[in-house]
Amino acid sequence: MKPIYLDYAATTPVDHRVLEAMSPYFTQHFGNPSSVHRFGQKADAGVEKARRTVAHHLGCQPSEVVFTSCGSESDNLALRGAALAARRDRDANHILTTSIEHHAVLHTAQQLRDVFGFELEFLPVDEYGRVDAASVAERLRPDTAIVSVMHANNEVGTLNPVAEIGAICREAGVPLHTDAVQGAAHLPVNVEEMNVDLLSIGAHKFYGPKGVGALYVRDGTRLLPSQTGGSQEFGLRAGTENVPYLVGMAEAFRLAQSEQIQRASHSQTLRDAIMARILEEIPHTQLTGHPTQRLPNHASFALKNVDGNLLISLLDARGFACSSGSACKTGNPEPSAVLLALGFSEEWAKGGLRVTVGKDTSLEEVEAFLDVVPEVVKKARGL
Ligand SMILES: *Cc1c(COP(=O)(O)O)cnc(C)c1O
C-alpha cells in the first residue's frame, strides 16, 4: 500500500504549477537582480512581480513585503528587529507574547530576555489556546516594544482574534506581529482587516518550496535588519535574492489564496470526519484546540496514557504519516509544553496526535486511516 501523508502542517509537496513558474529562473533568467544589465533586469522583474503578487494577496503595498529565507527568519526579523528598534527609538524594553508560540517566536523572545535584557511577559491563553484581547489591553504599557500573537497555532490549530488584538495595539501605538505561517496556507490574510503591523508567512506550508518566506512590514514600522550587508529588501535583509524560490512562493501563495474557499471546504469535511470518529471510537481521548475556531485542515487530540511518538511510529509502520506535536524521542516522552499550557495534565500531554490533511487528500485515504487508528492506539497503550 502506498504510504498516506497526513502531516500537511509540517510541510507540503511543491505544486507542479509552482515548479513550472520557478523553472526558468534557475537556468534562463539566472541574473543577479542587482545587476544593471539585461540579465539582472530580467531577474529583478521576476522578484518585483513576485513582490506585487504577495502584496496583492496580503492587501498591502509591494514596498511593505520583505522576502526572507523561511517563516522562522520572518519571525526572527519581526521580533528582534522591532524590539531592538523600539529600544533604540523610544527606550521600550517590554515584550508581550504567548507561551504557545512556534519556537521561531518563543526562542527569539527568550533570547531577547536572556541576552538583551528585555522584560518578557506571557499573555494567558484559555483551554483552547486562545488569547483574549482584553488581556492584551490590561498588559500593554508605554514601554511595550512589540506584541506577538500567532494567527493559528501549529500544534492545536486554534485561531486567535488577531484583528481585535490589533485594534487595541494600534490605539496604544505598539506594533503587533502575527505568525501567520499556518494561517496563510488556509485562510484569507488581509493585513488591513487583521490590524497587524508585521505578519510572517512561509512558502512550504502552502505547496511552495522550503527555505523561502516573507514578512509584511507596515509602512512606518521601525525594524533593525536581521542581516546586514547589501541594500536588498529595503536594507532589512542583505543577500542576493533567491529568485526562483520567491517566484515559487508568490505563485504558491496566489494559488492558495485564490483557491482558498474550495481548499478549505474540502479540508474541513475531512477534518470533521477525523474529529468525529476519533473522539467517538477511541476511549480516553480529548480534542485539543478550539472545536470550531481552528484551521480547516487541522484535527488534534490528547490521548491519555499514550506515548505520542510511539503512536506516530506505529502509525508510520502501518503506512500513515502524522505528528505528535511534541518534538521528543520515543521511550522518554516529554509532555507537550503547549498542551500543558492549555491545562492538560502530564498523562494527557504526553499523548498528542495531530492529523492535518491537504488539498489533494481523499476521503478514502482518511477512512483507511480512521479504520486502523483505534487498534494502533490500543497497541500503543499496551506497550
Ligand atoms: C512552520 C512554522 C514556522 C516556521 O516556518 P519555516 O518556514 O519552517 O521556518 C513558524 N511558525 C509556524 C506557526 C509554523 O507552522
The ligand as an SDF file (V2000), in Angstrom:
LIG
                    3D

 15 15  0  0  0  0  0  0  0  0999 V2000
    6.2810   26.0050   10.1290 C   0  0  0  0  0  0  0  0  0  0  0  0
    6.0630   27.1460   11.0210 C   0  0  0  0  0  0  0  0  0  0  0  0
    7.0540   28.1330   11.2420 C   0  0  0  0  0  0  0  0  0  0  0  0
    8.4410   28.0120   10.6610 C   0  0  0  0  0  0  0  0  0  0  0  0
    8.4540   28.1500    9.2740 O   0  0  0  0  0  0  0  0  0  0  0  0
    9.7460   27.6250    8.4590 P   0  0  0  0  0  0  0  0  0  0  0  0
    9.4990   28.1370    7.0730 O   0  0  0  0  0  0  0  0  0  0  0  0
    9.6980   26.1460    8.5470 O   0  0  0  0  0  0  0  0  0  0  0  0
   10.9260   28.2150    9.0950 O   0  0  0  0  0  0  0  0  0  0  0  0
    6.7560   29.1910   12.0510 C   0  0  0  0  0  0  0  0  0  0  0  0
    5.5560   29.3150   12.6280 N   0  0  0  0  0  0  0  0  0  0  0  0
    4.5780   28.4130   12.4480 C   0  0  0  0  0  0  0  0  0  0  0  0
    3.2590   28.6180   13.0990 C   0  0  0  0  0  0  0  0  0  0  0  0
    4.7960   27.2990   11.6400 C   0  0  0  0  0  0  0  0  0  0  0  0
    3.8280   26.3920   11.4810 O   0  0  0  0  0  0  0  0  0  0  0  0
  1  2  1  0
  2  3  1  0
  2 14  2  0
  3  4  1  0
  3 10  2  0
  4  5  1  0
  5  6  1  0
  6  7  2  0
  6  8  1  0
  6  9  1  0
 10 11  1  0
 11 12  2  0
 12 13  1  0
 12 14  1  0
 14 15  1  0
M  END
$$$$
